[in-house]
Amino acid sequence: MAQIKYQAEVGKASKTARAMITNAPISVKYSTEICNQVKTKPVNQVIEWLRRIENHEEYLPLKRYHKKVAHRKGNALNGEKAGRYPEKVARGFIKLLELVKANADFKGLDAEKLLIIHAYANMGMNRFSYQSKGRIAGKARRRNATNIEVIVQEMK
């Protein structure tokens, strides 16, 4: 099995917990936007925010990938009116945050006082399927995947 490396080594190993999901079938762009939003926030607060996004009660403000995205009504969130409701990405991040809470609990850290100090998403391996068209030629359809990692630290 290949060695798993994280993008950052932050904090003491005894005071931090980390988790990673590789090749999750979710959007890289929305994952990057969520990672930029959740840094330096408590884990429980982020899980509640992601549940509100999943239920279409609050939108994900798009700062980088906002071309041709409609504005949402109401006040701007974090200075952005453009936003979407990426349900699949929210479910993936909730799963990842539950994993990191379990890892922190195993290490003896208080799961209620966890703060996200590092979140990173990048492109995973592409999966291809072929749509049959005629006798020989087939049209390749690419499905993207995302690698996500989170490192949390216990607040004082």
N, C-alpha and C positions, 0 to 999 in steps of 0.2 A: 504494500500500500504506500502511496506517496506521502511525503511529509507535508503536514498542513502548516502553513505560515500565515500569520496575521500581518496586516499592513502596518500596524503600530504596536510597540511594546510600551504601554503607559502604566504608571503606577506600580506599586509593589504587588508581587504575585500573590501574597497572602491577603491583601486587602481588596483584590479585584476578582471578578469572575467574567468569563467570556463565553460566547457561543457563536456558531457559524452555521449557515445553511448554504449548501453548494448546489448549483444547477436547479434552483427553484424556478418553476415555469411562470414567472411574473415579469413585469416590465422593468427594464433597467432604468428608464428615465424617471418613472414615478418613485422607484426605490431610491434613486439619488436625491430626489426632492424630499422624501421623507427623512432620509439620513441627515440632510442639512437642517431640517426642522427640529429633530429630536435631540441633537447634541446639547449637553448640559441641562437636561430636564429629568425629573424623577420618572422611574419606570412605570409606576402605577398611574401617574398622570398621563403618560404617553399611551398606555393601553386604553384608557378611557377615551382619549382623543381619537385613537384609531377606530374604536367601536362606534363613535359618533360619525366618522367618515364612512364606515361600512353601512350605517343605517341612513345615510344621506341627510344627517342633521347638520353637518359641518363639512366644508369642502377643504381639499388640500390646496393651499396656495402655491401656484407654480411661479417660481422666480426665474429659472433658467429655461425651461422647456415650455414657454407660454405662447408660441406662435400659433395663430389661428385658434385660440381657445377663448370661449365666450367669458364675459365677466359675470360674476354672481351678484345677486341683489344683496343689499345690506351693506354694512360697513366692511372696509377692507381688513383682511387678516394678515398681519405681519407686513403691511404696506402693499399687499397685492390683491387686486380684485379678480384676476384670472384664476380659475381653479377647476378641478374635476373631482370625481368621487371614485377613486380606484379601489374597488371592493376586494379584488383578488390580492392586490398588494397589501392592503390593510390586514387581511387574514394571514398572509405570510409573515408580516412583521409581528402580529400578535403571537403567532406560534413561536417565533424566534425569541421574543421577550419572555414568554413563559419558560422556554428552555434556559435562558440565562438566569431567570429567577430560581429555577430548580438547581442550577449549578452553584449559585451563590448560597442557597440553603444547604447544599451538600458541603460547602467549604466552611459553614458556620457563620456566614454573614447574615445580617438581618434583612429579610426580603422586602420589608416595608420601607427601608431607608436607602434604596439603591438609586444611584445617579448615573446616567449614561455619559461616559466620558469620551467614547469613541464609537462612531457608526460609519460604516463604509459599504458601498455597493459597487460591484463591477460586473462586466459581462461574463457569463459562464459559457458552457459549451452549447453550440447550436445543434438542434436536431432537425433532420430533414425527412420529409415524407414526399412522395411523388404522386401527383395527380395524373392519371392516365389520360392521354390525349392522342387518339389515333393508334396506329400500329406500333410505331417505334418511339417517337418523341414523347417524353413525359415532362411535365412542368414541376420543377422542384419547389416545394413550399418549406420555408425556413421557420422554425419555432425558436424563439429566443429563450435564454435562461439567464438567471442572475445569481451571483454569489453575494451573500450579505453577511457581514460580521458586526458584532456588537461587543463592547467591553464596558462593564459597569463597575462602579466603586461605591462602597458604603459611605454615606454621609455621616458627619459627626453630630 
